[in-house]
Amino acid sequence: MWKIFVAFIAFAAAALFIIFKAGDKVDMQGEAGGHDAGELHAAPASTAATPVVVPVVAPTPASASK
């Protein structure tokens, strides 16, 4: 248990050291790479979804197969 605590303290110290060294240059916005959110989800009008028709075959009675 003490090893987990020591590892946590070491990781926290390293993270704080990096954050304090970077100063105000740290960007915490995640995936803010200048992408427009609408670009990924917008589809052209020509690719509208068309319904797919699947024929259903009714099963034959067991007596008809003899």
Residue frames as qw, qx, qy, qz and C-alpha x, y, z in Angstrom:
[[0.000, 0.885, 0.465, 0.000, 0.00, 0.00, 0.00],
 [0.311, -0.786, 0.087, 0.526, 2.80, 2.39, 0.80],
 [0.438, -0.067, 0.579, 0.685, 4.25, 1.82, -2.69],
 [0.178, 0.690, 0.609, 0.349, 1.05, 3.10, -4.27],
 [0.216, -0.930, -0.203, 0.218, 1.20, 6.19, -2.08],
 [0.436, -0.539, 0.348, 0.631, 4.84, 6.86, -2.98],
 [0.372, 0.240, 0.659, 0.608, 4.09, 6.39, -6.70],
 [0.047, 0.852, 0.503, 0.137, 1.15, 8.81, -6.45],
 [0.305, -0.862, 0.012, 0.405, 3.31, 11.42, -4.73],
 [0.454, -0.272, 0.518, 0.672, 6.05, 11.00, -7.36],
 [0.279, 0.491, 0.666, 0.487, 3.55, 11.31, -10.23],
 [0.085, -0.926, -0.367, 0.038, 1.89, 14.36, -8.66],
 [0.390, -0.714, 0.183, 0.552, 5.27, 16.02, -8.10],
 [0.411, -0.010, 0.609, 0.679, 6.29, 15.40, -11.72],
 [0.155, 0.698, 0.618, 0.327, 2.96, 16.74, -13.01],
 [0.202, -0.933, -0.197, 0.223, 3.19, 19.87, -10.86],
 [0.463, -0.476, 0.355, 0.658, 6.80, 20.43, -11.94],
 [0.339, 0.261, 0.645, 0.633, 5.81, 20.28, -15.63],
 [0.010, 0.839, 0.519, 0.164, 2.80, 22.54, -15.12],
 [0.309, -0.873, -0.040, 0.376, 4.81, 25.14, -13.20],
 [0.459, -0.286, 0.470, 0.698, 7.62, 25.06, -15.78],
 [0.270, 0.456, 0.658, 0.535, 5.18, 25.52, -18.69],
 [0.006, 0.232, 0.202, -0.951, 3.48, 28.45, -17.00],
 [0.497, 0.479, 0.293, -0.662, 0.65, 29.92, -19.02],
 [0.293, 0.401, -0.671, -0.551, 1.55, 27.96, -22.18],
 [0.172, 0.086, 0.977, -0.087, -0.48, 24.91, -21.12],
 [0.483, -0.009, -0.333, -0.810, -3.60, 24.39, -23.24],
 [0.241, 0.031, 0.899, -0.365, -6.23, 22.41, -21.32],
 [0.582, 0.291, 0.006, -0.759, -8.95, 22.56, -23.99],
 [0.766, 0.105, 0.632, -0.064, -8.49, 19.02, -25.25],
 [0.557, 0.240, 0.622, 0.496, -8.93, 18.52, -28.97],
 [0.177, 0.897, 0.171, -0.368, -8.96, 22.19, -29.93],
 [0.580, -0.133, 0.498, 0.632, -6.95, 21.76, -33.10],
 [0.139, 0.391, -0.224, -0.882, -8.82, 24.43, -35.00],
 [0.012, -0.206, -0.899, -0.387, -11.32, 22.00, -36.47],
 [0.473, -0.102, -0.029, -0.874, -14.87, 23.02, -37.10],
 [0.412, 0.009, 0.843, -0.345, -17.24, 20.62, -35.32],
 [0.685, 0.477, 0.210, -0.510, -19.68, 20.83, -38.22],
 [0.363, 0.578, -0.644, -0.346, -17.16, 19.50, -40.74],
 [0.065, -0.214, 0.972, -0.067, -17.10, 16.02, -39.30],
 [0.338, 0.309, 0.821, -0.341, -20.84, 15.49, -39.07],
 [0.474, 0.578, 0.009, -0.664, -22.12, 17.31, -42.15],
 [0.543, 0.109, 0.778, 0.297, -23.03, 15.02, -45.02],
 [0.103, 0.125, -0.447, -0.880, -23.70, 16.17, -48.58],
 [0.623, 0.208, 0.260, -0.708, -27.36, 16.27, -49.60],
 [0.650, 0.344, -0.539, -0.410, -26.79, 13.71, -52.37],
 [0.331, 0.156, -0.913, 0.178, -26.01, 10.96, -49.85],
 [0.587, -0.243, 0.237, -0.735, -29.44, 10.98, -48.25],
 [0.286, -0.104, 0.939, -0.163, -30.42, 7.68, -46.70],
 [0.595, 0.054, -0.459, -0.657, -32.70, 5.55, -48.87],
 [0.758, -0.222, 0.451, -0.416, -34.89, 2.87, -47.36],
 [0.127, 0.304, -0.922, -0.205, -33.82, -0.71, -47.98],
 [0.819, -0.008, 0.018, -0.573, -36.59, -3.11, -48.89],
 [0.055, -0.298, 0.952, -0.031, -36.03, -6.72, -47.82],
 [0.689, -0.090, -0.453, -0.559, -38.52, -9.29, -49.11],
 [0.449, -0.268, 0.728, -0.443, -39.98, -11.58, -46.49],
 [0.508, 0.072, -0.780, -0.360, -40.66, -15.18, -47.52],
 [0.727, -0.322, 0.234, -0.560, -43.45, -16.89, -45.62],
 [0.191, -0.298, 0.935, -0.039, -42.58, -20.36, -44.33],
 [0.608, -0.011, -0.598, -0.522, -44.38, -23.27, -45.96],
 [0.786, -0.354, 0.259, -0.435, -46.45, -25.63, -43.84],
 [0.326, -0.409, 0.852, 0.027, -44.83, -28.95, -42.93],
 [0.692, 0.281, 0.649, -0.145, -47.56, -30.96, -44.71],
 [0.571, 0.783, -0.032, -0.244, -46.91, -29.19, -48.04],
 [0.042, 0.722, -0.672, -0.159, -43.30, -30.36, -48.18],
 [0.569, -0.128, 0.811, -0.047, -44.24, -34.10, -48.28]]
